[in-house]
Amino acid sequence: MNFTKINNSDTVDGFCLIKTLELKKTAKGSEYLDMVVTDSSGEIGAKLWNYNADMHSWVSENALVKIRGSISLFNDMPQLRVERIRPVLESDGVKIEDFVPSADYSGEEMYATILGIVNGFENEQLKKLVLKILDINKEQMLYWPAAFKLHHAIRGGLLYHTLSILRLAQSVAEIYPCIEKDLLFSGVILHDVAKINEFEVSSAGVVSGYTVEGTLIGHLVKGAMGISKIGEELGIDHELLVLVEHMVLSHHGEPDFGAAVRPMFLEAEILSELDLMDARIYEMSQAISQTQPGEFTPRQWALDNRKLYNHGLKEIKPEAKLLDGE
């Protein structure tokens, strides 16, 4: 842990994220907090023995805090005895991105880039529809992950995945002039927006599970429902709405992978292929980046249970260049 020693004593302090937390009782009936705290260097078990409900009721999982205490061994494992704890203040200059896996760009940067692309649409109806849905979901989109455990399951991963596909779509549209760019870009931007209803996510951008809606309905159907509702409120042409809804419903490609229908026009097919491509690139590079050159990864169940080879010809990291001028 990146804690600092105080005056060469056993006392340390530093910033960390509360990963897990449970209120327990000692044998004598006194309440205490049993926690695991983490930072960029690792994690450690921590105990707040002098728990006071009036003073410490604010303490919760995924809270970013400053802690002071002492570290000792318990059952041959280091354990932090917490003496003082407080929330992180703006004046501390601490960023949540330093404590949880996060996208390479801020949510604000990625959102603004997507917004700029939408404002360049020639189709005014699609522009109105996409801008409205972006505005409604902006607050959550700035930090929402794209998945629970698989690709882009990081803080800001939803926008990162979306903008990655959007950059791919821009390149494809330059090569093939038969593509209706505004329609393709609209499908790309909206295809995963309903993941905001699918996951339980803390303000730290950490997924804890699926919502009831996410389990019973899923983001494809929920996304199409939202597009239909908002589009009708805005007076968007019905057939145009159906095209965008179809792109969302079909972007998983095959019913075996969750698609309600298979893609039935060009832009829907391109979205489905680019979505899979971006997810695969991220998952493969993530796995290979943790493997030494000349070695294979463990079998990746999300990639057809394949082992992947690190050829070592280039350093591989799960990152993409997404902003103009890089």
For each residue, the residues with C-beta under 8 A, 3 or more apart:
1: 14 16 37 39 41 42 43 44 80
2: 14 15 39 40 41
3: 12 13 14 67 71
4: 12 13 14
5: 8 9 10 11 12
6: 9 11 12 13 68
7: 11
8: 5
9: 5 6
10: 5 70 71 72
11: 5 6 7 68 69 70 83
12: 3 4 5 6 68 69 70 71 80
13: 3 4 6 66 67 68 69 84
14: 1 2 3 4 39 66 67
15: 2 39 64 65 66 67 88 92 94 99
16: 1 37 38 39 64 65 67 99
17: 37 38 39 62 63 64 65 96 99 100 204
18: 21 35 36 37 59 60 61 62 63 65
19: 35 36 37 38 43 61 62
20: 35 36 61
21: 18 33 34 35 59 60 61
22: 33 34 35
23: 31 32 33 34 51
24: 31 32 33 34
25: 29 30 31 32
26: 29 30 31 32
27:
28:
29: 25 26
30: 25 26 49 51
31: 23 24 25 26 51 53
32: 23 24 25 26 47 48 49 50 51
33: 21 22 23 24 46 47 48 51 56 59 82
34: 21 22 23 24 45 47
35: 18 19 20 21 22 45 46 47 48 82
36: 18 19 20 43 44 45 46
37: 1 16 17 18 19 43 44 46 65 67 80
38: 16 17 19 42 43 44 99
39: 1 2 14 15 16 17 42 43 98 99
40: 2 98 99
41: 1 2
42: 1 38 39
43: 1 19 36 37 38 39
44: 1 36 37 38 71 78 79 80
45: 34 35 36 74 77 78 79 80
46: 33 35 36 37 67 69 79 80 81 82
47: 32 33 34 35 79 80 81 82
48: 32 33 35 51 56 59 82 85
49: 30 32 81 82
50: 32 83
51: 23 30 31 32 33 48 56
52: 55 56
53: 31 56 57
54: 57
55: 52
56: 33 48 51 52 53 59 85
57: 53 54
58: 63 87
59: 18 21 33 48 56 63 65 85
60: 18 21 63
61: 18 19 20 21 202
62: 17 18 19 202 203 204 206
63: 17 18 58 59 60 87
64: 15 16 17 87 88 94 96 99 204
65: 15 16 17 18 37 59 85 86 87 88
66: 13 14 15 85 86 87 88 92
67: 3 13 14 15 16 37 46 80 82 84 85
68: 6 11 12 13 82 83 84 85
69: 11 12 13 46 80 81 82 83 84
70: 10 11 12 80 81 83
71: 3 10 12 44 78 79 80 81
72: 10 78 79 81
73: 76 77 78 79
74: 45 77 78 79
75:
76: 73
77: 45 73 74
78: 44 45 71 72 73 74
79: 44 45 46 47 71 72 73 74
80: 1 12 37 44 45 46 47 67 69 70 71
81: 46 47 49 69 70 71 72
82: 33 35 46 47 48 49 67 68 69 85
83: 11 50 68 69 70
84: 13 67 68 69
85: 48 56 59 65 66 67 68 82
86: 65 66 89
87: 58 63 64 65 66
88: 15 64 65 66 92 94
89: 86 92
90:
91:
92: 15 66 88 89
93:
94: 15 64 88 98
95: 98
96: 17 64 99 100 102 155 204 205
97: 100 102 106 155
98: 39 40 94 95
99: 15 16 17 38 39 40 64 96 204
100: 17 96 97 154 155 204 205 206
101: 153 154 155
102: 96 97 154 155 156 205
103: 106 107 110 152 154 155 156 157 159 160
104: 160 319 320 322
105: 109 110 156 160 322 323
106: 97 103 109 110 142 156
107: 103 110 111 141 142 143 156 159
108: 111 112 142
109: 105 106 112 113 323
110: 103 105 106 107 113 114 156 159 160 162 163 322
111: 107 108 114 115 134 138 141 142 159
112: 108 109 115 116
113: 109 110 116 117 163 322 323 324
114: 110 111 117 118 134 159 162 163 166 189
115: 111 112 118 119 131 134
116: 112 113 119 120
117: 113 114 120 121 166 170 185
118: 114 115 121 127 130 131 134 185 189
119: 115 116 127 131
120: 116 117
121: 117 118 124 126 127 130 182 185 186
122: 182
123: 126 127 182 183
124: 121 127 128
125: 128 129 236 237 240
126: 121 123 129 130 182 183 186 240 244
127: 118 119 121 123 124 130 131 182
128: 124 125 131 132 234 236
129: 125 126 132 133 186 227 230 231 234 236 241 244
130: 118 121 126 127 133 134 186 189 190
131: 115 118 119 127 128 134 135
132: 128 129 135 136 230 234
133: 129 130 136 137 190 193 226 227 230
134: 111 114 115 118 130 131 137 138 141 189
135: 131 132 138
136: 132 133 230
137: 133 134 140 141 193 196
138: 111 134 135 141 142
139: 142
140: 137 143 144 196 201
141: 107 111 134 137 138 144 158 159 193 196
142: 106 107 108 111 138 139 156 159
143: 107 140 155 156 201 203 204 205
144: 140 141 156 157 158 159 195 196 199 201 205
145: 148 152 153 154 155 156 157 158 199 201 205 206 207
146: 151 152 153 154 157 158 160 161 162 192 195
147: 150 151 152 153 157 195 207
148: 145 153 199 207 209 210
149: 153
150: 147 153 279 283 302
151: 146 147 157 161 278 279 280 282 283 286
152: 103 145 146 147 157 158 160 161 279 282
153: 101 145 146 147 148 149 150 157 207
154: 100 101 102 103 145 146 157 160 205
155: 96 97 100 101 102 103 143 145 204 205 206
156: 102 103 105 106 107 110 142 143 144 145 159 160 205
157: 103 144 145 146 147 151 152 153 154 160 161 205
158: 141 144 145 146 152 161 162 192 195 196
159: 103 107 110 111 114 141 142 144 156 162 163
160: 103 104 105 110 146 152 154 156 157 163 164 320 322
161: 146 151 152 157 158 164 165 192 278 279 282
162: 110 114 146 158 159 165 166 188 189 191 192
163: 110 113 114 159 160 166 167 322
164: 160 161 167 168 278 282 320 322
165: 161 162 168 169 188 191 271 274 275 278
166: 114 117 162 163 169 170 185 188 189
167: 163 164 170 171 320 322
168: 164 165 171 172 274 277 278
169: 165 166 172 173 181 184 185 188 270 271 274
170: 117 166 167 173 174 181 185
171: 167 168 174 175
172: 168 169 175 176 179 184 270 274
173: 169 170 176 177 179 181 184
174: 170 171
175: 171 172
176: 172 173 179
177: 173
178: 266
179: 172 173 176 184 266 267 270
180: 183 184 266 267
181: 169 170 173 184 185
182: 121 122 123 126 127 185 186
183: 123 126 180 186 187 243 244 247 267
184: 169 172 173 179 180 181 187 188 267 270 271
185: 117 118 121 166 169 170 181 182 188 189
186: 121 126 129 130 182 183 189 190 244 247
187: 183 184 190 191 244 247 248 251 267 268 271
188: 162 165 166 169 184 185 191 271 274
189: 114 118 130 134 162 166 185 186 193
190: 130 133 186 187 193 223 227 244 247 248
191: 162 165 187 188 223 247 248 251 271 275
192: 146 158 161 162 195 219 223
193: 133 137 141 189 190 196 219 223 226
194: 197 198 219 220 222 223 226 248
195: 144 146 147 158 192 198 199 214 219
196: 137 140 141 144 158 193 199
197: 194 211 213 214 219 222
198: 194 195 210 211 213 214 218 219 222
199: 144 145 148 195 196 207 209 210 211 214
200: 207 208 209 210 211
201: 140 143 144 145 205 206 207 208
202: 61 62 205 206 208
203: 62 143
204: 17 62 64 96 99 100 143 155
205: 96 100 102 143 144 145 154 155 156 157 201 202
206: 62 100 145 155 201 202
207: 145 147 148 153 199 200 201
208: 200 201 202
209: 148 199 200
210: 148 198 199 200 214 215
211: 197 198 199 200 214 215
212: 215 216
213: 197 198 216 217 222
214: 195 197 198 199 210 211 217 218 219 222
215: 210 211 212 218
216: 212 213
217: 213 214 221 222 225
218: 198 214 215 221 222 258
219: 192 193 194 195 197 198 214 222 223
220: 194 223 224 248 249 251 252 258 259 260
221: 217 218 224 225 249 260
222: 194 197 198 213 214 217 218 219 225 226
223: 190 191 192 193 194 219 220 226 227 248 249
224: 220 221 227 228 245 248 249 260
225: 217 221 222 228 229
226: 133 193 194 222 223 229 230
227: 129 133 190 223 224 230 231 241 244 245 248
228: 224 225 231 232 241 245
229: 225 226 232 233
230: 129 132 133 136 226 227 233 234
231: 129 227 228 234 236 240 241 244
232: 228 229 235 236 241
233: 229 230
234: 128 129 132 230 231
235: 232
236: 125 128 129 231 232 240 241
237: 125 240 241
238: 241 242
239: 242 243
240: 125 126 231 236 237 243 244
241: 129 227 228 231 232 236 237 238 244 245
242: 238 239 245 246
243: 183 239 240 246 247 265 267 268
244: 126 129 183 186 187 190 227 231 240 241 247 248
245: 224 227 228 241 242 248 249
246: 242 243 249 250 261 263 264 265 268
247: 183 186 187 190 191 243 244 250 251 263 267 268 271
248: 187 190 191 194 220 223 224 227 244 245 251
249: 220 221 223 224 245 246 259 260 261
250: 246 247 253 259 260 261 262 263 264 268 272
251: 187 191 220 247 248 259 263 268 271 272 275
252: 220 257 258 259 272 275
253: 250 257 259 262 263 272 273 276
254: 257 259 262
255: 258 259 260 261 262
256:
257: 252 253 254
258: 218 220 252 255
259: 220 249 250 251 252 253 254 255 262 272
260: 220 221 224 249 250 255
261: 246 249 250 255 264
262: 250 253 254 255 259
263: 246 247 250 251 253 268 269 271 272
264: 246 250 261 268
265: 243 246 268 269
266: 178 179 180 269 270
267: 179 180 183 184 187 243 247 270 271
268: 187 243 246 247 250 251 263 264 265 271 272
269: 263 265 266 272 273
270: 169 172 179 184 266 267 273 274
271: 165 169 184 187 188 191 247 251 263 267 268 274 275
272: 250 251 252 253 259 263 268 269 275 276
273: 253 269 270 276 277
274: 165 168 169 172 188 270 271 277 278
275: 165 191 251 252 271 272 278 279
276: 253 272 273 279 280
277: 168 273 274 280 281
278: 151 161 164 165 168 274 275 281 282
279: 150 151 152 161 275 276 282 283
280: 151 276 277 283 284 303
281: 277 278 284 285 318
282: 151 152 161 164 278 279 285 286 318
283: 150 151 279 280 286 287 300 302 303
284: 280 281 287 288 300 303 308
285: 281 282 288 289 316 317 318 319
286: 151 282 283 289 290 318
287: 283 284 290 291 297 300 303 308
288: 284 285 291 297 308 309 310 316
289: 285 286 315 316 317 318
290: 286 287 297
291: 287 288 295 296 297 308 310
292: 295 310
293: 310 311 312
294: 310 312
295: 291 292 309 310
296: 291 307 308 309 310
297: 287 288 290 291 300 307 308 309 310
298: 307
299: 305 306 307
300: 283 284 287 297 303 304 305 306 307 308
301: 305
302: 150 283
303: 280 283 284 287 300 306 308
304: 300
305: 299 300 301
306: 299 300 303
307: 296 297 298 299 300
308: 284 287 288 291 296 297 300 303
309: 288 295 296 297
310: 288 291 292 293 294 295 296 297 316
311: 293
312: 293 294
313:
314:
315: 289
316: 285 288 289 310
317: 285 289
318: 281 282 285 286 289
319: 104 285
320: 104 160 164 167
321: 326
322: 104 105 110 113 160 163 164 167 326
323: 105 109 113 326
324: 113
325:
326: 321 322 323
